[in-house]
Amino acid sequence: MDDTKVPPGKIKVVDRRKFTSDGDPRAESPAPGVTGDSESSHHRTADPPDLSAPPSRRPSPEPSPPVGSGGKPLSRFVELVGMLAGHAELMLVGAEGLPAQPTEAKRLIDYLGELEKKTAGNLSADESRILLDVLYHLRSQYLQSSS
């Protein structure tokens, strides 16, 4: 491994693959998890997952946060609204082996309506718009399903 010093502000790329592009094992592979020179050896990268372990024993990767239309991560509030709305819609239309349950759907829609009242004035413009759109959609769907 090349032990040359990396100038400040530059990035050193180290190929950590254990095999060549032909599939042959590499003769010399760098120590896993250590990057850079001795001055920056306190920075460690994550060790690659052990793919020989069964999937149930592998550590699960960190889920990336959902991203909105502006490319920014969605707030937890929007995630909560989406979760409640998804469950309400499932209750409205039912699914394979699960009949529609309009009474339960109405309860979830009412929860979202209560969230709208209690959070008035405390939401970002995007959060407020999403909540209003979801409520309009679910209330319309509920009215159509009950008629």
VMD Tcl script that draws the C-alpha trace (Angstrom):
set ca {
  {0.00 0.00 0.00}
  {1.27 3.46 -0.83}
  {2.07 5.30 2.42}
  {2.62 8.74 0.88}
  {1.21 11.71 2.75}
  {-1.93 13.31 1.38}
  {-1.87 17.12 1.26}
  {-4.53 18.84 3.39}
  {-7.80 19.36 1.54}
  {-7.13 16.47 -0.84}
  {-8.76 13.06 -0.88}
  {-6.86 9.81 -1.18}
  {-8.74 7.03 -2.92}
  {-7.79 3.49 -1.92}
  {-9.14 0.49 -3.79}
  {-10.29 -1.88 -1.02}
  {-11.74 -4.57 -3.21}
  {-10.36 -8.01 -2.43}
  {-10.56 -9.14 -6.05}
  {-9.29 -7.74 -9.35}
  {-11.64 -6.95 -12.21}
  {-10.80 -10.42 -13.59}
  {-12.02 -12.05 -10.38}
  {-8.57 -13.04 -9.13}
  {-7.74 -12.38 -5.45}
  {-5.59 -9.32 -4.90}
  {-2.10 -10.07 -3.61}
  {-2.14 -7.20 -1.14}
  {-5.32 -5.76 0.30}
  {-5.31 -2.76 2.64}
  {-6.30 -3.02 6.28}
  {-10.09 -2.76 6.49}
  {-11.56 0.36 8.01}
  {-8.48 2.62 8.04}
  {-8.16 5.49 5.60}
  {-5.59 8.16 4.93}
  {-2.18 8.62 6.55}
  {-1.09 8.20 10.16}
  {-2.26 11.73 11.05}
  {-5.80 10.93 10.03}
  {-5.83 7.30 11.10}
  {-8.43 8.12 13.73}
  {-10.97 8.41 10.88}
  {-12.41 5.01 10.18}
  {-14.74 3.88 7.48}
  {-17.40 1.28 8.03}
  {-16.25 -2.26 7.49}
  {-18.00 -3.90 4.55}
  {-20.91 -6.16 5.52}
  {-20.17 -9.85 5.91}
  {-22.04 -11.23 2.91}
  {-21.30 -14.81 3.96}
  {-23.59 -14.40 6.97}
  {-27.28 -15.18 6.49}
  {-29.37 -12.06 5.72}
  {-31.05 -12.20 9.13}
  {-27.64 -11.83 10.83}
  {-26.33 -8.99 8.64}
  {-26.59 -5.49 10.05}
  {-29.25 -3.55 8.20}
  {-28.06 -0.41 6.43}
  {-29.22 2.95 7.73}
  {-32.39 3.82 5.84}
  {-32.10 7.05 3.94}
  {-34.72 9.61 4.89}
  {-37.57 10.11 2.41}
  {-36.92 13.02 0.07}
  {-39.45 15.66 -0.94}
  {-39.88 17.37 -4.28}
  {-37.23 19.99 -3.43}
  {-34.63 17.30 -2.77}
  {-34.72 17.99 0.98}
  {-35.48 15.22 3.50}
  {-39.09 15.15 4.59}
  {-39.85 16.04 8.18}
  {-40.97 13.43 10.68}
  {-44.32 15.20 10.69}
  {-44.78 14.52 6.98}
  {-43.73 10.90 7.54}
  {-46.38 10.63 10.28}
  {-49.04 12.15 8.02}
  {-48.06 9.75 5.24}
  {-48.22 6.74 7.55}
  {-51.68 7.67 8.89}
  {-52.93 8.49 5.38}
  {-51.66 5.17 4.03}
  {-53.43 3.25 6.76}
  {-56.62 5.25 6.25}
  {-56.58 4.55 2.52}
  {-56.00 0.86 3.15}
  {-59.00 0.85 5.48}
  {-61.10 2.62 2.86}
  {-60.40 0.27 -0.03}
  {-59.41 -2.93 1.74}
  {-56.83 -5.36 0.46}
  {-56.49 -9.02 -0.37}
  {-57.86 -10.82 2.68}
  {-58.72 -7.54 4.40}
  {-62.18 -6.07 3.86}
  {-62.74 -2.33 3.69}
  {-63.35 -0.82 7.13}
  {-64.79 2.65 6.56}
  {-65.42 3.26 10.28}
  {-61.73 2.72 11.08}
  {-60.74 4.81 8.05}
  {-62.97 7.65 9.32}
  {-61.23 7.49 12.71}
  {-57.80 7.88 11.06}
  {-59.08 10.74 8.89}
  {-60.40 12.42 12.04}
  {-56.96 12.02 13.67}
  {-55.41 13.80 10.71}
  {-58.05 16.54 10.99}
  {-57.18 16.95 14.65}
  {-53.49 17.21 13.73}
  {-54.41 19.97 11.29}
  {-56.18 21.94 14.05}
  {-53.51 21.43 16.71}
  {-50.57 22.29 14.45}
  {-52.12 25.35 12.77}
  {-49.51 28.07 12.50}
  {-46.63 25.75 13.47}
  {-46.03 23.98 10.16}
  {-43.87 24.89 7.21}
  {-45.67 25.78 3.99}
  {-44.83 22.35 2.51}
  {-46.02 20.48 5.60}
  {-49.27 22.43 5.70}
  {-49.90 21.89 1.98}
  {-49.21 18.15 2.24}
  {-51.55 17.76 5.22}
  {-54.34 19.70 3.49}
  {-53.92 17.71 0.25}
  {-53.98 14.40 2.12}
  {-57.08 15.37 4.08}
  {-58.89 16.53 0.94}
  {-58.04 13.30 -0.88}
  {-59.03 11.02 2.02}
  {-62.25 12.88 2.79}
  {-63.27 12.76 -0.88}
  {-62.47 9.05 -1.05}
  {-64.44 8.43 2.15}
  {-67.50 10.25 0.79}
  {-67.31 8.26 -2.46}
  {-67.00 4.94 -0.62}
  {-69.91 5.67 1.74}
  {-72.36 6.66 -1.01}
}
mol new
graphics top color blue
foreach p $ca { graphics top sphere $p radius 0.5 }
foreach p [lrange $ca 0 end-1] q [lrange $ca 1 end] { graphics top cylinder $p $q radius 0.2 }
display resetview
